[in-house]
Amino acid sequence: MRAQNDYQFAEYLLKIGNGTEPSIVEDYVRLPKDIAIIDEGHEDSVLKLLNIVYPDLPQNAMSAEYITNRAILSTTNEYVDEINNKMIRLFPGNIEEFMSFDEAIDDTHSYYQEEFLNSLLPNGIPPHKLMLKINCPIILLRNLDPSNGLCNGTRMVCRKFQKNVIDAEITSGQHAGKQVFLPRIPMSPANDEGYPFKFKRKQFPIRLCFAMTINKAQGQTIPNVGIYLPQHVFSHGQLYVALSRGISTATTKVLVKSDDRLTKNIVYKEVLTL
């Protein structure tokens, strides 16, 4: 029965990917009943998703395999940070906080106060306040040493902390199991972020990765995947990328607001014919 369900889900994914799954209204499609979790507008719905993707968390927190085989995907960094903040508090252990050093380059008149700079969350830049625990999952945001596995998108777990160095273990790819040391480095957002000044943040080049953006998960296979959609996807192929990270209907769950399991699927068919 499970094999049949997975075969049907594979067919469903193909239709989602090429835009042939019938729309109910405009770009909205209906999710299969066995993967949908209905968001009833309260905290219990989110906790249900977290507990499905990360069952028995306290007992498994030290297992790199357990951590690497799971992730929650969402559309924006805002929602990803929301989930990561919930998860780091559920994760066993004591929180260590690492604050960044932020500055606006060439701001000779001090127009931009430190509190304002600390509040900025540009794409590809770690947060000002990085909250970590021993054995928690992290993802690298920069290419530090590709020949030794330290590439943008590498998933790891924290093993030890020092003031300016994090001792981590790579958990994915051919370098899985390798111990690495991550320093604080200066980082600036891409030019298209639209700030009227040049911004620099010195911080560890990592984020928590209990959750990650759908775009960041491209190319990865995640045996146990949850998809958090408080708002619908907004770009071509995003729903397909999210749903196809998993390996079966039994280990793929989607939290959606719609009572009738409707969610948006955006596919520009002209792109597929190029």
C-alpha positions in Angstrom: 0.0 0.0 0.0 2.8 2.4 0.9 4.6 1.7 -2.4 1.4 2.4 -4.3 1.0 5.7 -2.4 4.6 6.7 -3.1 4.1 5.9 -6.8 1.0 8.0 -6.9 2.9 10.8 -5.1 5.7 10.6 -7.6 3.1 11.1 -10.4 1.6 14.0 -8.5 5.1 15.6 -8.2 5.6 15.3 -11.9 2.4 17.1 -12.5 3.3 19.8 -10.0 6.6 20.3 -11.6 5.4 20.6 -15.2 2.2 22.5 -14.2 -0.3 19.9 -15.4 -1.8 19.2 -12.0 -5.4 20.5 -12.3 -5.9 23.9 -10.7 -8.9 24.3 -8.4 -8.9 28.2 -8.5 -6.3 30.1 -10.6 -2.9 28.7 -9.5 -4.2 26.8 -6.5 -3.8 23.0 -6.3 -5.0 20.5 -3.7 -2.4 18.7 -1.6 -2.8 14.9 -1.0 -4.6 14.3 2.2 -1.9 12.1 3.8 0.8 14.8 3.6 -1.3 17.9 4.6 -1.5 19.3 8.1 -4.1 22.0 8.4 -3.0 25.2 10.2 -5.8 25.9 12.6 -4.4 29.3 13.6 -2.7 28.5 16.8 0.7 27.3 18.2 -0.4 23.7 18.4 -0.4 23.3 14.6 3.3 24.4 14.3 4.3 22.2 17.3 2.6 19.3 15.6 4.7 19.8 12.5 7.9 20.1 14.6 7.1 17.0 16.6 6.4 15.0 13.4 9.7 16.0 11.7 11.8 15.9 14.9 10.2 13.1 17.1 11.8 12.3 20.4 14.2 15.2 20.1 15.8 15.1 23.5 16.7 11.4 23.1 18.3 11.9 19.7 19.9 15.3 19.9 23.5 13.9 20.0 23.0 11.9 16.8 24.4 13.7 13.7 22.5 11.2 11.5 19.2 12.0 13.1 19.7 15.7 12.7 20.9 15.5 9.1 18.0 13.4 8.0 15.5 16.1 8.9 14.6 19.6 8.0 11.7 22.0 7.8 11.5 24.1 4.6 9.8 27.5 4.2 9.6 30.3 1.7 11.4 33.2 3.4 14.2 33.8 6.0 11.5 35.3 8.3 9.6 32.1 8.6 12.8 30.0 8.7 14.1 32.1 11.6 10.7 31.7 13.4 11.0 27.9 13.2 14.7 27.9 14.1 14.0 30.0 17.2 11.4 27.6 18.4 13.5 24.6 17.8 16.7 25.9 19.5 14.6 26.4 22.6 13.2 22.8 22.4 16.7 21.4 21.8 18.3 20.1 25.0 21.3 22.1 26.4 22.2 25.6 27.3 22.0 28.4 24.8 25.2 30.3 23.9 24.6 33.7 22.3 27.1 35.2 19.8 26.6 38.9 18.9 27.9 40.3 15.7 29.9 43.5 15.2 28.0 45.7 12.7 29.0 48.9 11.0 28.0 51.1 8.1 31.1 51.8 6.0 32.0 55.4 5.4 29.2 56.6 7.7 31.3 59.5 9.0 28.3 61.3 10.5 27.0 58.3 12.3 23.6 58.4 10.7 23.0 54.7 11.2 23.0 53.7 14.9 24.2 50.4 16.1 20.8 49.2 17.2 19.4 49.8 13.7 22.3 47.9 12.1 21.8 45.0 14.5 18.2 44.7 13.4 19.0 44.2 9.7 18.6 40.7 8.2 20.0 40.7 4.7 19.8 37.6 2.6 22.9 35.4 2.9 24.0 37.1 6.1 23.8 35.5 9.6 21.7 37.3 12.3 23.1 39.8 14.7 22.3 37.4 17.6 23.2 33.9 16.8 21.8 31.4 19.4 23.5 28.0 19.4 23.6 24.9 21.5 26.1 22.0 21.6 25.1 19.4 18.8 22.6 21.8 17.2 22.5 21.8 13.3 24.0 24.7 11.4 24.4 25.5 7.7 27.4 27.4 6.2 26.7 30.7 4.3 30.0 31.2 2.6 32.6 29.2 0.6 35.4 29.1 3.1 37.5 26.1 1.9 35.6 24.1 -0.8 38.4 21.5 -1.1 37.8 20.5 2.5 34.0 20.6 2.3 33.4 24.1 3.6 31.1 25.3 0.9 28.0 27.5 0.9 25.2 25.2 1.9 27.3 22.6 3.8 25.3 21.2 6.8 27.1 20.6 10.1 26.5 20.2 13.8 28.2 22.3 16.5 30.5 20.3 18.8 32.2 23.0 20.9 32.3 26.8 21.3 35.0 29.3 21.8 34.7 33.1 21.8 35.8 33.5 18.2 35.9 29.9 16.9 33.2 27.2 16.5 34.3 23.6 16.4 31.9 21.8 14.1 31.4 18.4 12.3 30.4 18.2 8.7 27.3 15.9 8.4 26.7 15.8 4.6 28.5 15.0 1.4 31.9 13.3 0.9 33.4 15.1 3.9 30.8 13.9 6.4 32.4 13.3 9.8 35.3 15.8 9.3 36.0 18.2 12.2 36.3 21.8 11.1 36.9 25.2 12.8 34.8 28.2 11.8 36.0 31.7 12.5 34.2 35.0 12.6 34.5 36.8 9.3 33.3 40.1 7.9 30.4 39.8 5.5 28.4 42.3 3.4 25.1 41.7 1.6 24.7 41.6 -2.1 24.5 45.0 -3.9 20.8 44.3 -4.8 19.7 44.5 -1.2 18.9 48.2 -1.7 20.6 49.7 1.3 21.7 53.4 0.9 25.0 52.5 2.5 27.6 49.7 2.6 26.9 47.4 5.4 29.4 45.0 7.1 28.7 42.4 9.7 31.4 40.4 11.5 29.9 37.1 12.6 30.2 33.4 12.3 29.1 32.6 8.6 26.4 30.2 9.7 22.7 29.9 10.5 20.7 27.4 12.4 19.3 24.8 10.1 16.5 22.9 11.8 14.7 24.9 9.1 16.0 26.4 5.8 14.5 28.2 2.9 13.2 26.1 0.0 15.7 27.7 -2.3 18.6 26.7 0.0 17.4 23.1 0.0 17.6 22.7 -3.8 19.6 19.6 -4.8 19.3 18.0 -1.4 17.5 14.8 -0.4 16.0 15.0 3.1 14.5 11.7 4.3 12.1 13.5 6.8 10.9 16.8 5.6 8.3 19.3 6.8 7.1 22.2 4.7 5.9 25.3 6.6 3.6 27.5 4.4 2.0 30.3 6.5 1.9 32.1 3.1 1.9 30.5 -0.3 5.0 30.0 -2.5 5.8 33.0 -4.7 8.2 31.8 -7.4 8.4 29.4 -10.4 8.8 25.7 -9.3 9.1 26.5 -5.6 6.3 24.1 -4.5 7.9 21.3 -6.6 11.3 21.9 -5.1 9.9 21.7 -1.6 7.8 18.6 -2.1 10.5 16.7 -4.0 13.1 17.0 -1.3 11.5 14.1 0.6 11.5 10.4 -0.2 7.9 9.3 0.5 4.5 10.4 1.5 5.0 8.9 5.0 7.9 11.3 5.7 6.7 14.4 3.9 4.3 16.8 5.7 3.0 20.2 4.7 1.5 22.8 7.1 -1.0 24.9 5.1 -3.7 27.4 6.2 -6.4 26.2 3.9 -9.0 23.9 5.3 -9.4 22.3 1.9 -5.6 21.7 1.5 -5.3 24.3 -1.2 -1.9 25.9 -1.9 -0.5 27.9 -4.8 1.7 26.2 -7.5 3.5 28.7 -9.7 4.7 27.3 -13.0 5.7 29.4 -16.0 5.3 26.8 -18.8 7.2 29.0 -21.2 10.3 28.4 -19.1 9.9 24.7 -19.4 9.8 24.8 -23.2 13.1 26.7 -23.5 
